[in-house]
């Protein structure tokens, strides 16, 4: 297949997107453009979310409550001490969003 950007020949390449999940894509050596089939990308992202999900316990912090983030989550999301997060209610629970 020819690259839609520069018209060079594309090659098949396997990318490791983290947590041992690999996805096959077409890659252009010349301009570095990548094409990944939508179905493959969705499957890889679903697997990544599944592997990144963690069970954590609520702990007492002073007179309040808190949760401890596992180190791999801290690194993946580049969380810092003192950083603000927003709690958003969802139909099936809650969602934490960085307030950046």
Backbone atoms as SQL, in Angstrom:
CREATE TABLE atoms (id INTEGER PRIMARY KEY, chain TEXT, resi INTEGER, resn TEXT, atom TEXT, x REAL, y REAL, z REAL);
INSERT INTO atoms VALUES
  (1, 'A', 1, 'UNK', 'N', 0.840, -1.176, 0.000),
  (2, 'A', 1, 'UNK', 'CA', 0.000, 0.000, 0.000),
  (3, 'A', 1, 'UNK', 'C', 0.887, 1.241, 0.000),
  (4, 'A', 2, 'UNK', 'N', 0.446, 2.260, -0.711),
  (5, 'A', 2, 'UNK', 'CA', 1.177, 3.528, -0.769),
  (6, 'A', 2, 'UNK', 'C', 0.715, 4.448, 0.360),
  (7, 'A', 3, 'UNK', 'N', 1.656, 5.205, 0.896),
  (8, 'A', 3, 'UNK', 'CA', 1.365, 6.165, 1.956),
  (9, 'A', 3, 'UNK', 'C', 0.495, 7.297, 1.404),
  (10, 'A', 4, 'UNK', 'N', -0.609, 7.631, 2.075),
  (11, 'A', 4, 'UNK', 'CA', -1.460, 8.720, 1.599),
  (12, 'A', 4, 'UNK', 'C', -0.799, 10.094, 1.743),
  (13, 'A', 5, 'UNK', 'N', 0.243, 10.189, 2.559),
  (14, 'A', 5, 'UNK', 'CA', 0.930, 11.460, 2.778),
  (15, 'A', 5, 'UNK', 'C', 2.002, 11.725, 1.719),
  (16, 'A', 6, 'UNK', 'N', 2.919, 10.749, 1.558),
  (17, 'A', 6, 'UNK', 'CA', 4.085, 10.991, 0.693),
  (18, 'A', 6, 'UNK', 'C', 4.179, 10.027, -0.491),
  (19, 'A', 7, 'UNK', 'N', 3.248, 9.086, -0.589),
  (20, 'A', 7, 'UNK', 'CA', 3.171, 8.116, -1.693),
  (21, 'A', 7, 'UNK', 'C', 4.281, 7.065, -1.685),
  (22, 'A', 8, 'UNK', 'N', 5.059, 6.965, -0.614),
  (23, 'A', 8, 'UNK', 'CA', 6.064, 5.903, -0.486),
  (24, 'A', 8, 'UNK', 'C', 5.368, 4.599, -0.103),
  (25, 'A', 9, 'UNK', 'N', 6.075, 3.494, -0.291),
  (26, 'A', 9, 'UNK', 'CA', 5.515, 2.191, 0.068),
  (27, 'A', 9, 'UNK', 'C', 5.466, 2.064, 1.595),
  (28, 'A', 10, 'UNK', 'N', 4.352, 1.537, 2.114),
  (29, 'A', 10, 'UNK', 'CA', 4.206, 1.342, 3.555),
  (30, 'A', 10, 'UNK', 'C', 4.538, -0.103, 3.902),
  (31, 'A', 11, 'UNK', 'N', 5.002, -0.322, 5.118),
  (32, 'A', 11, 'UNK', 'CA', 5.341, -1.664, 5.580),
  (33, 'A', 11, 'UNK', 'C', 4.512, -2.003, 6.816),
  (34, 'A', 12, 'UNK', 'N', 4.272, -3.297, 6.998),
  (35, 'A', 12, 'UNK', 'CA', 3.551, -3.760, 8.176),
  (36, 'A', 12, 'UNK', 'C', 4.499, -3.715, 9.371),
  (37, 'A', 13, 'UNK', 'N', 4.001, -3.184, 10.476),
  (38, 'A', 13, 'UNK', 'CA', 4.825, -3.080, 11.678),
  (39, 'A', 13, 'UNK', 'C', 3.948, -3.324, 12.902),
  (40, 'A', 14, 'UNK', 'N', 4.509, -3.976, 13.901),
  (41, 'A', 14, 'UNK', 'CA', 3.788, -4.228, 15.147),
  (42, 'A', 14, 'UNK', 'C', 4.259, -3.212, 16.181),
  (43, 'A', 15, 'UNK', 'N', 3.295, -2.483, 16.756),
  (44, 'A', 15, 'UNK', 'CA', 3.580, -1.487, 17.785),
  (45, 'A', 15, 'UNK', 'C', 3.139, -2.017, 19.143),
  (46, 'A', 16, 'UNK', 'N', 3.991, -1.839, 20.148),
  (47, 'A', 16, 'UNK', 'CA', 3.648, -2.185, 21.526),
  (48, 'A', 16, 'UNK', 'C', 3.084, -0.921, 22.158),
  (49, 'A', 17, 'UNK', 'N', 1.784, -0.937, 22.494),
  (50, 'A', 17, 'UNK', 'CA', 1.158, 0.270, 23.041),
  (51, 'A', 17, 'UNK', 'C', 1.176, 0.283, 24.567),
  (52, 'A', 18, 'UNK', 'N', 1.848, -0.679, 25.165),
  (53, 'A', 18, 'UNK', 'CA', 1.972, -0.725, 26.616),
  (54, 'A', 18, 'UNK', 'C', 1.255, -1.925, 27.204),
  (55, 'A', 19, 'UNK', 'N', 1.679, -2.314, 28.398),
  (56, 'A', 19, 'UNK', 'CA', 1.096, -3.435, 29.121),
  (57, 'A', 19, 'UNK', 'C', 1.130, -4.719, 28.293),
  (58, 'A', 20, 'UNK', 'N', 2.104, -4.827, 27.391),
  (59, 'A', 20, 'UNK', 'CA', 2.262, -6.026, 26.579),
  (60, 'A', 20, 'UNK', 'C', 1.249, -6.176, 25.456),
  (61, 'A', 21, 'UNK', 'N', 0.535, -5.109, 25.149),
  (62, 'A', 21, 'UNK', 'CA', -0.475, -5.161, 24.089),
  (63, 'A', 21, 'UNK', 'C', 0.148, -4.655, 22.801),
  (64, 'A', 22, 'UNK', 'N', 0.045, -5.483, 21.778),
  (65, 'A', 22, 'UNK', 'CA', 0.641, -5.138, 20.490),
  (66, 'A', 22, 'UNK', 'C', -0.452, -4.975, 19.447),
  (67, 'A', 23, 'UNK', 'N', -0.238, -4.045, 18.515),
  (68, 'A', 23, 'UNK', 'CA', -1.208, -3.811, 17.449),
  (69, 'A', 23, 'UNK', 'C', -0.458, -3.710, 16.125),
  (70, 'A', 24, 'UNK', 'N', -0.975, -4.388, 15.109),
  (71, 'A', 24, 'UNK', 'CA', -0.365, -4.381, 13.785),
  (72, 'A', 24, 'UNK', 'C', -0.858, -3.159, 13.008),
  (73, 'A', 25, 'UNK', 'N', 0.065, -2.407, 12.436),
  (74, 'A', 25, 'UNK', 'CA', -0.260, -1.197, 11.685),
  (75, 'A', 25, 'UNK', 'C', 0.587, -1.132, 10.426),
  (76, 'A', 26, 'UNK', 'N', 0.207, -0.250, 9.527),
  (77, 'A', 26, 'UNK', 'CA', 1.036, 0.062, 8.363),
  (78, 'A', 26, 'UNK', 'C', 1.822, 1.317, 8.694),
  (79, 'A', 27, 'UNK', 'N', 3.116, 1.306, 8.365),
  (80, 'A', 27, 'UNK', 'CA', 4.016, 2.395, 8.747),
  (81, 'A', 27, 'UNK', 'C', 4.821, 2.859, 7.534),
  (82, 'A', 28, 'UNK', 'N', 4.920, 4.162, 7.366),
  (83, 'A', 28, 'UNK', 'CA', 5.739, 4.739, 6.302),
  (84, 'A', 28, 'UNK', 'C', 7.093, 5.121, 6.887),
  (85, 'A', 29, 'UNK', 'N', 8.155, 4.540, 6.355),
  (86, 'A', 29, 'UNK', 'CA', 9.505, 4.850, 6.838),
  (87, 'A', 29, 'UNK', 'C', 9.905, 6.287, 6.527),
  (88, 'A', 30, 'UNK', 'N', 9.416, 6.804, 5.415),
  (89, 'A', 30, 'UNK', 'CA', 9.837, 8.125, 4.966),
  (90, 'A', 30, 'UNK', 'C', 9.243, 9.251, 5.824),
  (91, 'A', 31, 'UNK', 'N', 7.917, 9.289, 5.942),
  (92, 'A', 31, 'UNK', 'CA', 7.282, 10.406, 6.662),
  (93, 'A', 31, 'UNK', 'C', 6.746, 10.009, 8.038),
  (94, 'A', 32, 'UNK', 'N', 6.883, 8.732, 8.414),
  (95, 'A', 32, 'UNK', 'CA', 6.476, 8.203, 9.724),
  (96, 'A', 32, 'UNK', 'C', 4.962, 8.141, 9.930),
  (97, 'A', 33, 'UNK', 'N', 4.189, 8.243, 8.871),
  (98, 'A', 33, 'UNK', 'CA', 2.730, 8.160, 8.946),
  (99, 'A', 33, 'UNK', 'C', 2.332, 6.722, 9.255),
  (100, 'A', 34, 'UNK', 'N', 1.318, 6.531, 10.103),
  (101, 'A', 34, 'UNK', 'CA', 0.837, 5.199, 10.478),
  (102, 'A', 34, 'UNK', 'C', -0.639, 5.055, 10.163),
  (103, 'A', 35, 'UNK', 'N', -1.021, 3.860, 9.760),
  (104, 'A', 35, 'UNK', 'CA', -2.426, 3.530, 9.543),
  (105, 'A', 35, 'UNK', 'C', -2.720, 2.257, 10.326),
  (106, 'A', 36, 'UNK', 'N', -3.745, 2.323, 11.170),
  (107, 'A', 36, 'UNK', 'CA', -4.192, 1.160, 11.927),
  (108, 'A', 36, 'UNK', 'C', -5.674, 0.974, 11.663),
  (109, 'A', 37, 'UNK', 'N', -6.072, -0.249, 11.336),
  (110, 'A', 37, 'UNK', 'CA', -7.487, -0.531, 11.111),
  (111, 'A', 37, 'UNK', 'C', -8.275, -0.182, 12.368),
  (112, 'A', 38, 'UNK', 'N', -9.429, 0.436, 12.171),
  (113, 'A', 38, 'UNK', 'CA', -10.261, 0.889, 13.279),
  (114, 'A', 38, 'UNK', 'C', -10.600, -0.251, 14.241),
  (115, 'A', 39, 'UNK', 'N', -10.948, -1.412, 13.707),
  (116, 'A', 39, 'UNK', 'CA', -11.312, -2.556, 14.551),
  (117, 'A', 39, 'UNK', 'C', -10.127, -3.005, 15.408),
  (118, 'A', 40, 'UNK', 'N', -8.940, -3.069, 14.809),
  (119, 'A', 40, 'UNK', 'CA', -7.742, -3.470, 15.562),
  (120, 'A', 40, 'UNK', 'C', -7.418, -2.459, 16.655),
  (121, 'A', 41, 'UNK', 'N', -7.548, -1.178, 16.315),
  (122, 'A', 41, 'UNK', 'CA', -7.262, -0.127, 17.292),
  (123, 'A', 41, 'UNK', 'C', -8.258, -0.184, 18.449),
  (124, 'A', 42, 'UNK', 'N', -9.539, -0.351, 18.150),
  (125, 'A', 42, 'UNK', 'CA', -10.557, -0.445, 19.205),
  (126, 'A', 42, 'UNK', 'C', -10.298, -1.649, 20.104),
  (127, 'A', 43, 'UNK', 'N', -9.953, -2.794, 19.507),
  (128, 'A', 43, 'UNK', 'CA', -9.656, -3.994, 20.300),
  (129, 'A', 43, 'UNK', 'C', -8.443, -3.781, 21.193),
  (130, 'A', 44, 'UNK', 'N', -7.409, -3.150, 20.659),
  (131, 'A', 44, 'UNK', 'CA', -6.197, -2.893, 21.436),
  (132, 'A', 44, 'UNK', 'C', -6.480, -1.923, 22.578),
  (133, 'A', 45, 'UNK', 'N', -7.255, -0.870, 22.306),
  (134, 'A', 45, 'UNK', 'CA', -7.573, 0.109, 23.347),
  (135, 'A', 45, 'UNK', 'C', -8.450, -0.521, 24.429),
  (136, 'A', 46, 'UNK', 'N', -9.360, -1.384, 24.042),
  (137, 'A', 46, 'UNK', 'CA', -10.203, -2.085, 25.014),
  (138, 'A', 46, 'UNK', 'C', -9.346, -2.979, 25.912),
  (139, 'A', 47, 'UNK', 'N', -8.415, -3.699, 25.314),
  (140, 'A', 47, 'UNK', 'CA', -7.508, -4.559, 26.085),
  (141, 'A', 47, 'UNK', 'C', -6.627, -3.726, 27.008),
  (142, 'A', 48, 'UNK', 'N', -6.168, -2.570, 26.533),
  (143, 'A', 48, 'UNK', 'CA', -5.335, -1.686, 27.350),
  (144, 'A', 48, 'UNK', 'C', -6.119, -1.176, 28.552),
  (145, 'A', 49, 'UNK', 'N', -7.343, -0.721, 28.333),
  (146, 'A', 49, 'UNK', 'CA', -8.177, -0.245, 29.452),
  (147, 'A', 49, 'UNK', 'C', -8.408, -1.362, 30.468),
  (148, 'A', 50, 'UNK', 'N', -8.638, -2.571, 29.972),
  (149, 'A', 50, 'UNK', 'CA', -8.872, -3.717, 30.851),
  (150, 'A', 50, 'UNK', 'C', -7.641, -3.988, 31.718),
  (151, 'A', 51, 'UNK', 'N', -6.471, -3.963, 31.122),
  (152, 'A', 51, 'UNK', 'CA', -5.241, -4.245, 31.875),
  (153, 'A', 51, 'UNK', 'C', -4.867, -3.113, 32.816),
  (154, 'A', 52, 'UNK', 'N', -5.269, -1.887, 32.482),
  (155, 'A', 52, 'UNK', 'CA', -4.943, -0.747, 33.336),
  (156, 'A', 52, 'UNK', 'C', -5.917, -0.597, 34.507),
  (157, 'A', 53, 'UNK', 'N', -7.091, -1.226, 34.423),
  (158, 'A', 53, 'UNK', 'CA', -8.056, -1.074, 35.513),
  (159, 'A', 53, 'UNK', 'C', -7.522, -1.780, 36.756),
  (160, 'A', 54, 'UNK', 'N', -7.682, -1.135, 37.884),
  (161, 'A', 54, 'UNK', 'CA', -7.148, -1.643, 39.149),
  (162, 'A', 54, 'UNK', 'C', -8.206, -1.525, 40.230),
  (163, 'A', 55, 'UNK', 'N', -8.204, -2.468, 41.136),
  (164, 'A', 55, 'UNK', 'CA', -9.023, -2.367, 42.338),
  (165, 'A', 55, 'UNK', 'C', -8.176, -1.683, 43.399),
  (166, 'A', 56, 'UNK', 'N', -8.728, -0.662, 44.024),
  (167, 'A', 56, 'UNK', 'CA', -8.030, 0.048, 45.098),
  (168, 'A', 56, 'UNK', 'C', -8.952, 0.112, 46.308),
  (169, 'A', 57, 'UNK', 'N', -8.371, 0.295, 47.477),
  (170, 'A', 57, 'UNK', 'CA', -9.161, 0.392, 48.702),
  (171, 'A', 57, 'UNK', 'C', -9.207, 1.840, 49.161),
  (172, 'A', 58, 'UNK', 'N', -10.329, 2.190, 49.753),
  (173, 'A', 58, 'UNK', 'CA', -10.477, 3.505, 50.369),
  (174, 'A', 58, 'UNK', 'C', -9.756, 3.443, 51.712),
  (175, 'A', 59, 'UNK', 'N', -8.926, 4.456, 51.988),
  (176, 'A', 59, 'UNK', 'CA', -8.154, 4.505, 53.234),
  (177, 'A', 59, 'UNK', 'C', -8.494, 5.782, 53.998),
  (178, 'A', 60, 'UNK', 'N', -8.237, 5.759, 55.302),
  (179, 'A', 60, 'UNK', 'CA', -8.460, 6.943, 56.121),
  (180, 'A', 60, 'UNK', 'C', -7.236, 7.843, 56.014),
  (181, 'A', 61, 'UNK', 'N', -7.487, 9.127, 55.759),
  (182, 'A', 61, 'UNK', 'CA', -6.430, 10.139, 55.727),
  (183, 'A', 61, 'UNK', 'C', -6.883, 11.255, 56.658),
  (184, 'A', 62, 'UNK', 'N', -6.293, 11.298, 57.851),
  (185, 'A', 62, 'UNK', 'CA', -6.739, 12.282, 58.845),
  (186, 'A', 62, 'UNK', 'C', -8.183, 11.998, 59.218),
  (187, 'A', 63, 'UNK', 'N', -9.043, 13.007, 59.060),
  (188, 'A', 63, 'UNK', 'CA', -10.469, 12.817, 59.348),
  (189, 'A', 63, 'UNK', 'C', -11.260, 12.512, 58.085),
  (190, 'A', 64, 'UNK', 'N', -10.580, 12.441, 56.953),
  (191, 'A', 64, 'UNK', 'CA', -11.250, 12.173, 55.679),
  (192, 'A', 64, 'UNK', 'C', -10.900, 10.806, 55.136),
  (193, 'A', 65, 'UNK', 'N', -11.277, 10.589, 53.898),
  (194, 'A', 65, 'UNK', 'CA', -10.986, 9.337, 53.211),
  (195, 'A', 65, 'UNK', 'C', -10.225, 9.629, 51.928),
  (196, 'A', 66, 'UNK', 'N', -9.489, 8.652, 51.450),
  (197, 'A', 66, 'UNK', 'CA', -8.742, 8.821, 50.207),
  (198, 'A', 66, 'UNK', 'C', -8.478, 7.477, 49.562),
  (199, 'A', 67, 'UNK', 'N', -7.893, 7.524, 48.382),
  (200, 'A', 67, 'UNK', 'CA', -7.458, 6.299, 47.719),
  (201, 'A', 67, 'UNK', 'C', -5.992, 6.452, 47.344),
  (202, 'A', 68, 'UNK', 'N', -5.297, 5.332, 47.298),
  (203, 'A', 68, 'UNK', 'CA', -3.891, 5.317, 46.898),
  (204, 'A', 68, 'UNK', 'C', -3.836, 4.856, 45.455),
  (205, 'A', 69, 'UNK', 'N', -3.133, 5.619, 44.625),
  (206, 'A', 69, 'UNK', 'CA', -2.988, 5.258, 43.217),
  (207, 'A', 69, 'UNK', 'C', -1.778, 4.347, 43.041),
  (208, 'A', 70, 'UNK', 'N', -1.942, 3.202, 42.381),
  (209, 'A', 70, 'UNK', 'CA', -0.792, 2.340, 42.098),
  (210, 'A', 70, 'UNK', 'C', 0.241, 3.081, 41.234),
  (211, 'A', 71, 'UNK', 'N', 1.518, 2.747, 41.424),
  (212, 'A', 71, 'UNK', 'CA', 2.602, 3.450, 40.727),
  (213, 'A', 71, 'UNK', 'C', 2.472, 3.427, 39.211),
  (214, 'A', 72, 'UNK', 'N', 2.021, 2.309, 38.635),
  (215, 'A', 72, 'UNK', 'CA', 1.914, 2.268, 37.175),
  (216, 'A', 72, 'UNK', 'C', 0.851, 3.242, 36.664),
  (217, 'A', 73, 'UNK', 'N', -0.203, 3.474, 37.435),
  (218, 'A', 73, 'UNK', 'CA', -1.221, 4.461, 37.061),
  (219, 'A', 73, 'UNK', 'C', -0.653, 5.871, 37.197),
  (220, 'A', 74, 'UNK', 'N', 0.086, 6.121, 38.273),
  (221, 'A', 74, 'UNK', 'CA', 0.713, 7.437, 38.485),
  (222, 'A', 74, 'UNK', 'C', 1.627, 7.775, 37.317),
  (223, 'A', 75, 'UNK', 'N', 2.439, 6.807, 36.901),
  (224, 'A', 75, 'UNK', 'CA', 3.367, 7.040, 35.789),
  (225, 'A', 75, 'UNK', 'C', 2.631, 7.204, 34.465),
  (226, 'A', 76, 'UNK', 'N', 1.636, 6.363, 34.220),
  (227, 'A', 76, 'UNK', 'CA', 0.898, 6.422, 32.951),
  (228, 'A', 76, 'UNK', 'C', 0.193, 7.755, 32.751),
  (229, 'A', 77, 'UNK', 'N', -0.354, 8.296, 33.829),
  (230, 'A', 77, 'UNK', 'CA', -1.107, 9.550, 33.728),
  (231, 'A', 77, 'UNK', 'C', -0.304, 10.758, 34.193),
  (232, 'A', 78, 'UNK', 'N', 0.966, 10.546, 34.536),
  (233, 'A', 78, 'UNK', 'CA', 1.863, 11.617, 34.970),
  (234, 'A', 78, 'UNK', 'C', 1.245, 12.436, 36.109),
  (235, 'A', 79, 'UNK', 'N', 0.693, 11.725, 37.108),
  (236, 'A', 79, 'UNK', 'CA', 0.082, 12.398, 38.253),
  (237, 'A', 79, 'UNK', 'C', 1.159, 12.923, 39.190),
  (238, 'A', 80, 'UNK', 'N', 0.896, 14.069, 39.790),
  (239, 'A', 80, 'UNK', 'CA', 1.832, 14.701, 40.715),
  (240, 'A', 80, 'UNK', 'C', 1.142, 14.969, 42.047),
  (241, 'A', 81, 'UNK', 'N', 1.914, 14.955, 43.127),
  (242, 'A', 81, 'UNK', 'CA', 1.392, 15.275, 44.454),
  (243, 'A', 81, 'UNK', 'C', 0.809, 16.689, 44.426),
  (244, 'A', 82, 'UNK', 'N', -0.379, 16.842, 44.972),
  (245, 'A', 82, 'UNK', 'CA', -1.025, 18.149, 45.027),
  (246, 'A', 82, 'UNK', 'C', -1.842, 18.495, 43.795),
  (247, 'A', 83, 'UNK', 'N', -1.790, 17.650, 42.775),
  (248, 'A', 83, 'UNK', 'CA', -2.543, 17.903, 41.547),
  (249, 'A', 83, 'UNK', 'C', -4.038, 17.762, 41.818),
  (250, 'A', 84, 'UNK', 'N', -4.834, 18.633, 41.224),
  (251, 'A', 84, 'UNK', 'CA', -6.285, 18.603, 41.417),
  (252, 'A', 84, 'UNK', 'C', -6.936, 17.619, 40.448),
  (253, 'A', 85, 'UNK', 'N', -7.883, 16.859, 40.966),
  (254, 'A', 85, 'UNK', 'CA', -8.700, 15.958, 40.158),
  (255, 'A', 85, 'UNK', 'C', -10.163, 16.322, 40.389),
  (256, 'A', 86, 'UNK', 'N', -10.982, 16.150, 39.371),
  (257, 'A', 86, 'UNK', 'CA', -12.412, 16.403, 39.479),
  (258, 'A', 86, 'UNK', 'C', -13.144, 15.067, 39.494),
  (259, 'A', 87, 'UNK', 'N', -14.082, 14.905, 40.429),
  (260, 'A', 87, 'UNK', 'CA', -14.911, 13.705, 40.484),
  (261, 'A', 87, 'UNK', 'C', -16.191, 14.006, 39.725),
  (262, 'A', 88, 'UNK', 'N', -16.460, 13.214, 38.689),
  (263, 'A', 88, 'UNK', 'CA', -17.665, 13.397, 37.878),
  (264, 'A', 88, 'UNK', 'C', -18.585, 12.197, 38.071),
  (265, 'A', 89, 'UNK', 'N', -19.843, 12.455, 38.462),
  (266, 'A', 89, 'UNK', 'CA', -20.789, 11.347, 38.595),
  (267, 'A', 89, 'UNK', 'C', -21.102, 10.734, 37.231),
  (268, 'A', 90, 'UNK', 'N', -21.180, 9.425, 37.181),
  (269, 'A', 90, 'UNK', 'CA', -21.530, 8.691, 35.965),
  (270, 'A', 90, 'UNK', 'C', -22.706, 7.782, 36.298),
  (271, 'A', 91, 'UNK', 'N', -23.399, 7.304, 35.294),
  (272, 'A', 91, 'UNK', 'CA', -24.554, 6.427, 35.507),
  (273, 'A', 91, 'UNK', 'C', -24.175, 5.166, 36.277),
  (274, 'A', 92, 'UNK', 'N', -22.964, 4.655, 36.041),
  (275, 'A', 92, 'UNK', 'CA', -22.548, 3.407, 36.679),
  (276, 'A', 92, 'UNK', 'C', -21.462, 3.594, 37.729),
  (277, 'A', 93, 'UNK', 'N', -21.253, 4.809, 38.214),
  (278, 'A', 93, 'UNK', 'CA', -20.236, 5.052, 39.227),
  (279, 'A', 93, 'UNK', 'C', -19.732, 6.479, 39.176),
  (280, 'A', 94, 'UNK', 'N', -18.415, 6.633, 39.216),
  (281, 'A', 94, 'UNK', 'CA', -17.817, 7.962, 39.130),
  (282, 'A', 94, 'UNK', 'C', -16.561, 7.908, 38.285),
  (283, 'A', 95, 'UNK', 'N', -16.143, 9.078, 37.845),
  (284, 'A', 95, 'UNK', 'CA', -14.976, 9.192, 36.977),
  (285, 'A', 95, 'UNK', 'C', -14.074, 10.280, 37.546),
  (286, 'A', 96, 'UNK', 'N', -12.765, 10.024, 37.610),
  (287, 'A', 96, 'UNK', 'CA', -11.791, 11.031, 38.026),
  (288, 'A', 96, 'UNK', 'C', -11.172, 11.650, 36.784),
  (289, 'A', 97, 'UNK', 'N', -11.155, 12.978, 36.741),
  (290, 'A', 97, 'UNK', 'CA', -10.612, 13.686, 35.588),
  (291, 'A', 97, 'UNK', 'C', -9.600, 14.706, 36.084),
  (292, 'A', 98, 'UNK', 'N', -8.427, 14.747, 35.450),
  (293, 'A', 98, 'UNK', 'CA', -7.413, 15.741, 35.807),
  (294, 'A', 98, 'UNK', 'C', -7.947, 17.132, 35.508),
  (295, 'A', 99, 'UNK', 'N', -7.761, 18.058, 36.444),
  (296, 'A', 99, 'UNK', 'CA', -8.251, 19.434, 36.289),
  (297, 'A', 99, 'UNK', 'C', -7.173, 20.315, 35.672),
  (298, 'A', 100, 'UNK', 'N', -6.618, 19.901, 34.563),
  (299, 'A', 100, 'UNK', 'CA', -5.507, 20.639, 33.942),
  (300, 'A', 100, 'UNK', 'C', -6.010, 21.722, 33.041);
